[in-house]
Amino acid sequence: MDKIEQNFLHALQTVLGQPNPFVPLHEPEFMGNEWERVKDCLDSTFVSSIGKYVDHFEVMLAEYTGAKYAVALVNGTAALHIALLLAGVKPGDEVLIPALSFVATANAVSHCGAIPHFIDSEFETLGIDPFALNDYLNDFSLSSSEGLTNRFTGRRIAAVVPMHTYGHPVDMTSLLDVANRYHLPVVEDAAESLGSRYQGQHTGTFGRLGTLSFNGNKVITTGGGGAILTNDAELAQQAKHLTTTAKHPHRWEFFHDAVAWNYRLPNLNAALGCAQLEQLPDFLHRKRLLAQQYQEIYREMEGIDFVVEPANSQSNYWLNTLELRQPSFEMRDRLLTAANDAGYQCRPTWKLLHKLPMYADCPHAPLPVAEQLEASLINVPSSAKLAGAGI
Ligand SMILES: *Cc1c(COP(=O)(O)O)cnc(C)c1O
């Protein structure tokens, strides 16, 4: 083992303590009212599509994020799919998304029959670079009465989807400027950023619609789940309608007015969500302490930086992230091997989406920063309960 691997492992050990025998990347924690709420839900027999917890959970989410409306769904991918439809994405359109994202961002675009168009990221936020996006749009797009089109493919460009990577907010002021300049609707993929704020405002509330995920590895979990956030009453109503089989409320009549989806969050999952959301401030507090511990120990280290929250932002530090100063897949994989062998579950960032077989033919901008980030980012164990574990 080289010096850099030894230093890297030693730092993990100092922050996290002994693995005994294994430290997962991110584990949920059920130390609040989870058992009570779920039991109450079971006792009520309303475990499925009807029940008070879905409404509670939606109200709590809206209050917490400051969005006027929250609509609870089965998962984050479904939420993004419906949010894109409601933003006006049609089959054959292109949607601008970061190349550096989880595959669900691109899949949601595909589920609309649309084509992802991959955009570069910036080092500070790990999210879409608004200035690179502006220059790129200037080169390849045409504005007409039809809206914005790609001058090379002739397809309409229907929306832009900023994603707040590992909880670090995108530079939303600049991104909204670009989106407004080109009349592009913004749909935020805030799946990873519940609890993250940009200039004090919660992520997912800047665009026309925003989406959250409550998968088992996210900041809070409902087992599986997601939500759409919006300030638009009409869009919120449509989101609810389209995700509940487009059924008109009636005591016995089955009248549906569109081909729609059964994407609603079951009451049982919402019960878990209410209990989890009650603890979010505590989770965030402890995750921030853990991030500070990582930051301190990696500050001194040669060759490795700790990714800190961007200026004007408060990150939820969903997944703590290290960055190799010299991007290298070889070095990255050596560090990953050393950490995983020692019982610390560490992961690389995602393979860039345009390199996946089903997205290989999609258009993409030049991606110099995303390419470097791909070879330099490493996620380290990030569960809230790890704060102070090494002491
Ligand atoms: C988790 C995640 C999603 C999708 O969430 P699911 O609930 O797993 O469907 C979407 N986008 C990003 C960036 C994610 O990390």
The ligand as a Tripos MOL2 file, in Angstrom:
@<TRIPOS>MOLECULE
LIG
   15    15     1     0     0
SMALL
NO_CHARGES

@<TRIPOS>ATOM
      1 C1        -32.4270    8.5980   -5.7230 C.3       1 LIG1
      2 C2        -32.4460    9.4360   -6.9290 C.ar      1 LIG1
      3 C3        -33.5510    9.4790   -7.8070 C.ar      1 LIG1
      4 C4        -34.7150    8.5410   -7.8130 C.3       1 LIG1
      5 O1        -35.2200    8.1470   -6.6870 O.3       1 LIG1
      6 P1        -35.9710    6.7390   -6.4770 P.3       1 LIG1
      7 O2        -36.8260    7.0550   -5.3280 O.co2     1 LIG1
      8 O3        -34.9010    5.7360   -6.1880 O.co2     1 LIG1
      9 O4        -36.7480    6.4200   -7.7130 O.co2     1 LIG1
     10 C5        -33.5480   10.3980   -8.8410 C.ar      1 LIG1
     11 N1        -32.5040   11.1980   -9.0510 N.ar      1 LIG1
     12 C6        -31.4160   11.1680   -8.2670 C.ar      1 LIG1
     13 C7        -30.3070   12.0990   -8.5610 C.3       1 LIG1
     14 C8        -31.3390   10.2720   -7.1950 C.ar      1 LIG1
     15 O5        -30.2340   10.2480   -6.4440 O.3       1 LIG1
@<TRIPOS>BOND
     1     1     2 1
     2     2     3 ar
     3     2    14 ar
     4     3     4 1
     5     3    10 ar
     6     4     5 1
     7     5     6 1
     8     6     7 2
     9     6     8 1
    10     6     9 1
    11    10    11 ar
    12    11    12 ar
    13    12    13 1
    14    12    14 ar
    15    14    15 1
@<TRIPOS>SUBSTRUCTURE
     1 LIG1         1 GROUP 0 **** ****
